[in-house]
């Protein structure tokens, strides 16, 4: 229905773009939002809290930063989220492990953070 350029232009709103899938698939597999909703529903409260909070990090973070903003549940939840392929863990150049969200997951988690009213206010420049 769209040219590659038109698709690229609409990727900023990927949840609206990918709204119809094969009718032979299970409902949870028919749209991108349904897939991510389904994954979100399988998480426990700590995993949801950590995943949504990690969405504030542009480009990911190291464990110390995740623990600073997510609290003591960060370590265990991060391990579980990595196992569930919702968080990507990769060594950084300084020998530390870096954790990041794929863009689609980050957008979804950020929406959840906003819905809960938990997004920190931007800090004023000093």
C-alpha positions in Angstrom: 0.0 0.0 0.0 3.0 2.4 0.7 6.3 3.0 -1.0 9.4 2.3 1.0 9.9 6.1 1.4 6.3 6.5 2.7 6.9 3.7 5.2 10.1 5.3 6.3 8.3 8.6 6.8 5.8 7.0 9.0 8.1 4.9 11.2 8.1 7.5 14.0 4.5 6.3 14.7 5.2 2.6 14.3 2.2 1.5 16.4 -0.2 3.4 14.1 1.6 2.2 10.9 1.5 -1.5 11.7 -2.2 -2.0 12.6 -3.3 -4.9 10.4 -1.9 -8.3 10.2 -3.0 -11.6 8.7 -6.4 -12.6 9.9 -5.2 -16.2 10.3 -2.8 -15.1 13.1 -3.8 -15.1 16.8 -5.2 -11.6 17.8 -2.1 -10.9 19.9 0.1 -11.4 16.7 -2.0 -9.2 14.3 -0.5 -5.8 15.2 2.7 -4.5 16.6 0.9 -3.0 19.6 -0.9 -6.3 20.3 2.5 -8.1 20.3 4.0 -5.6 22.8 0.8 -5.5 24.9 0.9 -9.2 25.2 4.6 -9.2 26.2 3.9 -6.4 28.8 1.0 -8.4 30.3 3.4 -11.3 30.9 5.7 -9.2 33.1 5.4 -8.9 36.9 5.1 -5.5 38.6 8.9 -5.1 39.2 9.7 -5.9 35.5 7.1 -3.5 34.3 8.4 -0.7 36.6 12.0 -1.3 35.6 11.1 -1.5 31.9 9.1 1.7 31.9 11.7 3.5 33.9 14.5 2.5 31.6 12.7 4.3 28.8 14.0 7.6 30.2 17.6 6.6 29.1 18.3 7.7 25.5 20.9 5.2 24.3 20.7 3.0 27.3 22.6 2.9 30.6 24.9 0.9 32.8 23.8 -1.1 35.8 24.7 1.6 38.3 22.4 4.1 36.6 19.6 1.6 36.3 19.9 0.8 40.0 20.0 4.5 40.8 16.7 5.2 39.1 14.9 1.8 39.5 16.0 0.9 43.0 17.0 -2.5 44.4 14.8 -4.5 42.0 16.8 -3.3 39.0 19.4 -6.1 39.0 17.0 -9.1 39.1 14.4 -7.4 36.8 17.1 -6.5 34.2 18.2 -10.1 34.1 14.7 -11.3 33.5 14.0 -8.6 30.9 17.2 -9.5 29.0 16.1 -13.2 29.1 12.7 -12.1 27.6 14.4 -10.0 24.9 12.9 -6.8 26.0 16.2 -5.3 27.1 19.4 -5.7 25.1 22.7 -6.2 27.1 26.0 -5.5 25.4 29.5 -4.8 26.7 30.5 -1.1 26.4 33.9 0.1 25.5 34.9 0.6 29.1 34.3 -3.0 30.1 30.9 -2.4 31.7 27.7 -4.0 30.5 25.3 -1.5 28.9 21.5 -2.0 28.8 19.3 -0.5 26.2 15.7 -0.9 24.8 14.9 -1.4 21.2 13.1 1.7 19.8 9.7 0.0 19.7 10.0 -1.2 23.2 11.3 2.1 24.4 8.4 4.0 22.8 5.9 1.6 24.4 7.5 1.7 27.8 7.7 5.5 27.7 3.9 5.6 26.9 3.3 3.4 30.0 5.5 5.6 32.1 3.5 8.7 30.9 0.2 6.9 31.6 1.3 6.3 35.1 2.3 9.9 35.5 5.8 8.9 36.5 8.0 10.6 33.9 10.5 12.9 35.6 10.2 16.6 34.7 13.0 17.8 32.5 15.6 19.6 34.6 16.2 23.3 34.0 19.5 24.3 32.4 22.0 25.7 34.9 
